[in-house]
Amino acid sequence: MIELARGQRELELEERTARFIREVVIPYEKDPRIDHHGPTDELRREMQAKARAAGLLAPQVEPEWGGYGLTHRETATVLRACGYSMLGPVAMNCMAPDEGNMHIFQKVMTPAQKERWLRPLAAGEIRSAFMMTEPDEGAGSDPSMMTTTARLEGDQWVINGRKWLITGPKARDWPSSWRAPAAGRPCSCPTWTCRAFTSIRTLDTIDRSMPGGHAVVSLKDVRVPVSQVLGEVDLGFKYAQIRLAPARLTHCMRWWGSAKRAHDIAIGYACQRRAPSASR
Ligand SMILES: Cc1cc2nc3c(=O)[nH]c(=O)nc-3n(C[C@H](O)[C@H](O)[C@H](O)COP(=O)(O)OP(=O)(O)OC[C@H]3O[C@@H](n4cnc5c(N)ncnc54)[C@H](O)[C@@H]3O)c2cc1C
C-alpha cells in the first residue's frame, strides 16, 4: 500500500527550505558575480556556507556524507522548494550535475573512492561533471551511440573523445574547484594528464544559474588509473541509467519550483498592472 500522508520531516524541511530561499538566496539573484555562464565559484561557496549554517547543504545525501538520507519523495519536496530560485539548488548543493553524481557515487563507488570524491563533493569543496552527450553522430538521446573510446594501457585507461552540452567545466573555475588541471596549467593531481582535458567553448544558453556553464570538451589521451574507474568495466550503460532515471525527476522538481516562481511573478504583475485608458 502507498502511504500518501506527508511526514513531519518532509513538511519541516519544505518550510525551512522555502524560508532559506526567500530570505537568503533570492537577494543574491542580482549579484554581479553572476554572468551569462553562471555564478562564480566565490559566490557558490558563499551561498553554500550559508546553507551549511542553516543545515541545508546537500540534504539529499546519506548522513555519513552530511545530509539527512532523504527518501525520493522527501528529496522531491525539498528540490521543488529550493527551485523557487534558480540559484537555490546551487546554494544547497543539490543542483545538476553534482546531485545526480552524488547519487551514483553513493551507489557505486568503493569506500576509498567515496572518501576521495564524494565527501568533498557533498561538502561543496569541489564540483563535478557528467560527460555523456557528444556532438555529430555521437551519444545523445541514445547513449549507446557513444563514440568516445577507452583503451587499457598498463594500469591506466586512456580516454579520447569529444563531448558537448557538458555542465560545469568553464575553465575559469578549474584551478580552485576541480581536481583536474586546466589545459596548460601545472598538474597537481596524479589522476589526470596535463593538457588532456580541454574546455573548447562555453555554449551560450538561456540559463545563467549553473556554475561553469555548459561547454564543449575535448578529451585527448586522458589517463585514468584503474583504481579510479567507477564500478565495473563495461557496465557504464547500466550505471548511467542508475544515475539518469532519478536525475530526470530531480530536474523536473527543481523546474516545478521555478515554474511556480514564474507563475507568482506573473500573478503579481497582473494584479498591480493598470491598462492605459483607451483613446477615443
Ligand atoms: C542545459 C543543458 C545541460 C546539459 N548538461 C549535460 C551534462 O552535464 N552532461 C551530459 O552528458 N549531457 C548534458 N546535456 C545534454 C542532454 O542530456 C542531451 O541534450 C539529451 O540527452 C538529448 O540529446 P541531444 O541533444 O543529442 O538530442 P538528440 O538525441 O539529437 O535528439 C534530438 C531530437 O530528436 C528526438 N529523437 C532522438 N532519437 C529519436 C528516436 N530514436 N526516435 C524519435 N525521436 C528521436 C529527440 O526526442 C529530440 O527531440 C545537457 C543539455 C542541456 C540542454
The ligand as an SDF file (V2000), in Angstrom:
LIG
                    3D

 53 58  0  0  0  0  0  0  0  0999 V2000
   21.2540   22.9560  -20.4600 C   0  0  0  0  0  0  0  0  0  0  0  0
   21.7040   21.5570  -20.7650 C   0  0  0  0  0  0  0  0  0  0  0  0
   22.6480   20.9420  -19.9320 C   0  0  0  0  0  0  0  0  0  0  0  0
   23.0920   19.6550  -20.2240 C   0  0  0  0  0  0  0  0  0  0  0  0
   24.0620   19.0760  -19.4130 N   0  0  0  0  0  0  0  0  0  0  0  0
   24.5730   17.8670  -19.7440 C   0  0  0  0  0  0  0  0  0  0  0  0
   25.6530   17.2960  -18.9810 C   0  0  0  0  0  0  0  0  0  0  0  0
   26.1140   17.8520  -17.9880 O   0  0  0  0  0  0  0  0  0  0  0  0
   26.1560   16.1070  -19.3980 N   0  0  0  0  0  0  0  0  0  0  0  0
   25.6780   15.4330  -20.4820 C   0  0  0  0  0  0  0  0  0  0  0  0
   26.1820   14.3730  -20.7740 O   0  0  0  0  0  0  0  0  0  0  0  0
   24.6670   15.9520  -21.2350 N   0  0  0  0  0  0  0  0  0  0  0  0
   24.1030   17.1510  -20.8900 C   0  0  0  0  0  0  0  0  0  0  0  0
   23.0750   17.6890  -21.6400 N   0  0  0  0  0  0  0  0  0  0  0  0
   22.6720   17.0000  -22.8480 C   0  0  0  0  0  0  0  0  0  0  0  0
   21.3260   16.2990  -22.7800 C   0  0  0  0  0  0  0  0  0  0  0  0
   21.3800   15.1860  -21.9350 O   0  0  0  0  0  0  0  0  0  0  0  0
   21.0020   15.9570  -24.2450 C   0  0  0  0  0  0  0  0  0  0  0  0
   20.6570   17.1580  -24.8690 O   0  0  0  0  0  0  0  0  0  0  0  0
   19.9020   14.9500  -24.3790 C   0  0  0  0  0  0  0  0  0  0  0  0
   20.3350   13.6800  -23.9270 O   0  0  0  0  0  0  0  0  0  0  0  0
   19.4150   14.8520  -25.8390 C   0  0  0  0  0  0  0  0  0  0  0  0
   20.4850   14.5890  -26.6940 O   0  0  0  0  0  0  0  0  0  0  0  0
   20.7540   15.5020  -27.9930 P   0  0  0  0  0  0  0  0  0  0  0  0
   20.7850   16.9310  -27.5790 O   0  0  0  0  0  0  0  0  0  0  0  0
   21.9580   14.9420  -28.6980 O   0  0  0  0  0  0  0  0  0  0  0  0
   19.4630   15.3370  -28.9020 O   0  0  0  0  0  0  0  0  0  0  0  0
   19.1650   14.2130  -29.9860 P   0  0  0  0  0  0  0  0  0  0  0  0
   19.4150   12.8470  -29.4180 O   0  0  0  0  0  0  0  0  0  0  0  0
   19.8650   14.5580  -31.2620 O   0  0  0  0  0  0  0  0  0  0  0  0
   17.6090   14.4100  -30.1680 O   0  0  0  0  0  0  0  0  0  0  0  0
   17.0690   15.4930  -30.9280 C   0  0  0  0  0  0  0  0  0  0  0  0
   15.5820   15.2780  -31.0780 C   0  0  0  0  0  0  0  0  0  0  0  0
   15.3260   14.0270  -31.7620 O   0  0  0  0  0  0  0  0  0  0  0  0
   14.4740   13.2120  -30.9570 C   0  0  0  0  0  0  0  0  0  0  0  0
   14.8980   11.8040  -31.0930 N   0  0  0  0  0  0  0  0  0  0  0  0
   16.1310   11.3080  -30.8180 C   0  0  0  0  0  0  0  0  0  0  0  0
   16.1590    9.9750  -31.0890 N   0  0  0  0  0  0  0  0  0  0  0  0
   14.9100    9.6520  -31.5200 C   0  0  0  0  0  0  0  0  0  0  0  0
   14.3170    8.4200  -31.9560 C   0  0  0  0  0  0  0  0  0  0  0  0
   15.0060    7.2680  -31.9920 N   0  0  0  0  0  0  0  0  0  0  0  0
   13.0310    8.4510  -32.3160 N   0  0  0  0  0  0  0  0  0  0  0  0
   12.3050    9.6110  -32.3120 C   0  0  0  0  0  0  0  0  0  0  0  0
   12.8330   10.8110  -31.9220 N   0  0  0  0  0  0  0  0  0  0  0  0
   14.1100   10.8210  -31.5290 C   0  0  0  0  0  0  0  0  0  0  0  0
   14.6380   13.6980  -29.5200 C   0  0  0  0  0  0  0  0  0  0  0  0
   13.4830   13.4540  -28.7460 O   0  0  0  0  0  0  0  0  0  0  0  0
   14.8290   15.1940  -29.7460 C   0  0  0  0  0  0  0  0  0  0  0  0
   13.6080   15.8630  -29.8800 O   0  0  0  0  0  0  0  0  0  0  0  0
   22.5830   18.9640  -21.3590 C   0  0  0  0  0  0  0  0  0  0  0  0
   21.6290   19.5830  -22.1720 C   0  0  0  0  0  0  0  0  0  0  0  0
   21.2000   20.8560  -21.8900 C   0  0  0  0  0  0  0  0  0  0  0  0
   20.1770   21.4890  -22.8070 C   0  0  0  0  0  0  0  0  0  0  0  0
  1  2  1  0
  2  3  1  0
  2 52  2  0
  3  4  2  0
  4  5  1  0
  4 50  1  0
  5  6  2  0
  6  7  1  0
  6 13  1  0
  7  8  2  0
  7  9  1  0
  9 10  1  0
 10 11  2  0
 10 12  1  0
 12 13  2  0
 13 14  1  0
 14 15  1  0
 14 50  1  0
 15 16  1  0
 16 17  1  0
 16 18  1  0
 18 19  1  0
 18 20  1  0
 20 21  1  0
 20 22  1  0
 22 23  1  0
 23 24  1  0
 24 25  2  0
 24 26  1  0
 24 27  1  0
 27 28  1  0
 28 29  2  0
 28 30  1  0
 28 31  1  0
 31 32  1  0
 32 33  1  0
 33 34  1  0
 33 48  1  0
 34 35  1  0
 35 36  1  0
 35 46  1  0
 36 37  1  0
 36 45  1  0
 37 38  2  0
 38 39  1  0
 39 40  1  0
 39 45  2  0
 40 41  1  0
 40 42  2  0
 42 43  1  0
 43 44  2  0
 44 45  1  0
 46 47  1  0
 46 48  1  0
 48 49  1  0
 50 51  2  0
 51 52  1  0
 52 53  1  0
M  END
$$$$
